Amino acid sequence: MDVHSGGAYPASKLTNFAPSAFVFRGINCASMEGLLQALKFDKAHMQVHVCTLVGMAAKKRGAKRNWRRDQTLYWQGEELDRHGPEYQQLLDEAYMAMFTQNEGARRALLATGTATLTHAIGKKKESDTVLTEREFCSRLMRCRSHFQALERKR
């Protein structure tokens, strides 16, 4: 199942562009794209603002940020190496927070059943993007497995 904003439900609801409100480490996020683009800003107040954005507005806000040269991203005053374990942990925590807190996103994720999730338009090189296709899809499937296990326990 290819996850992209122009696709059909449930894939369209799983895209980072979809409005999916959640709170991440005390910051209100309107979408995962807002959070991902906020990571490109070193000023905490700018991150808070970018986290309120959804879809293309979020993507455009972060598009001109030059993080690729030194591969450094930020969260609330802390520098993160794009290729480091702390960054991967932040992504894990962010996706789990979104699916835990946002019932609509979680329902869409569970509606994918056992389908292999792909993201055909996603980039493959970590140095080119804050989230590769592999990083994105593996997190979706890991979160799905987590929530499927919780559903089986009920």
N, C-alpha and C positions, 0 to 999 in steps of 0.2 A: 504494500500500500504506500503510494507516494504521498508524503506529507508536504502540502504547499497550499498557499492561501486561495488559489483559484480552484482547488479540488472540492470534492463532495464531502459531506459529513461521513465519518467522524474526522477524516484527515485534515479538513480545513480548520477545525477547532483546535488541532494540535500544533499548528504552525506558531512560531514565535510571534508572528504578526497579530494573532488573534487577541482580542481583549480578554484578559484572564487576570483579574485583580487578585493580589495576594500581598502579604507583608513579608519582606525579607530583611532579617536582622534589624527590625524596627523601622524600615523604610517602606512606605506604600508604593507598590508597583502596579501599574495598570496593565502591563503585558510583559512577557519574557523579553521581547525585543527591546523594550524600554530599559530593562535591567542590563541586558547585554551591551547596549550602546552606551549606557552610563559608565560602564567599566573603562571606557576610553578617556574619561575626564578625571583629572587629578584633584579637582576641587569638589569637596563634599557637597556643597550647596548646589552645584551644577548636576551632580549625580542625582540628588533628590528630585530636581526638576525633570531631568531626562527620564527618570523612572515613571513619571506620570504620563509619558507619551505612549502611543499605540501605533503599530504598523509602520507605514511609510514615513510618518512624521518622526518616529523614533529613529528609523534607519537614516533618514536625511540629517537629523541632528548630529549623529555621530560619524557620518560619512567622511568628513574632512579632517577628522582627528588623526594626527600622525603618530600612531602608537607602533607601527610596524618596524620602524628603524631600530628601536631598542627593545622591542617585544615586551614592553612593560604596560600593564594594565593596573587599575586602582580600585580599591573599595574603601570608602570612608577614611581616606588619609593613609591607607596602607598600600604600598607598592606590591604588585603581584607579577611574578615572572610568568609570561604566557605559557611557558613549557614546564612550569613547576607543579609539584603535587598540591600545593596550597590552592592554586588556581582551579585544579580539577576538583578539589574538595568543595570549593565555593560553588562551582557549577552543580555538583551533586546535591548540595544543600538547597540551592535555589530551585532546581526542578522538583525536588521532593516537597519543598514549601508550597510551590504553586499547586501541585496536584493534591496535596493534603488539604489546603485551604479553599481551593476553588472546585466546588462540586461539579460544575459544568465541564470543566477541563478533565476532571477525573472520570466522569461518565463517558466522555468522548474517548479517552484513553482505553477504558475498559471495553468500549464498543468495538475496538479493533481486534478483539479476540486473540487469536494466535498468529495473526498476519505479521509477516516480516515488514518492518517499517523502513522506508527509504526516503531520501530527500534528494531527488535528481538534480536540483539546482544548487545544492550545497557544494562548497569548496572542500578540497581534500587536504590542502597544505595548512598546517597549524600556523605557519608564519604569515599567512594571507588573510586569516579570519579569526574572530574571537571564538568561533564555534564551528568545527568541521562537521561534515555530514556524519562521519563515524561518531563523533562526540555527541551530536544531537540525537541520532537514532538509537544509539546504545543506551542513552539515558532514558529516552522514552520507553524502551523495552524493559529496562531494569525497573523503572517506576511501575510499569504495567504489571510485571511479575509480582512486585511487592503488594500492590493493591488487589490483584487476583488472589493472592494467598490470604489476605485479610478477609476477602469476600467468602472464601471457602471455609474459614473458621466460624463464620456467622451461622 
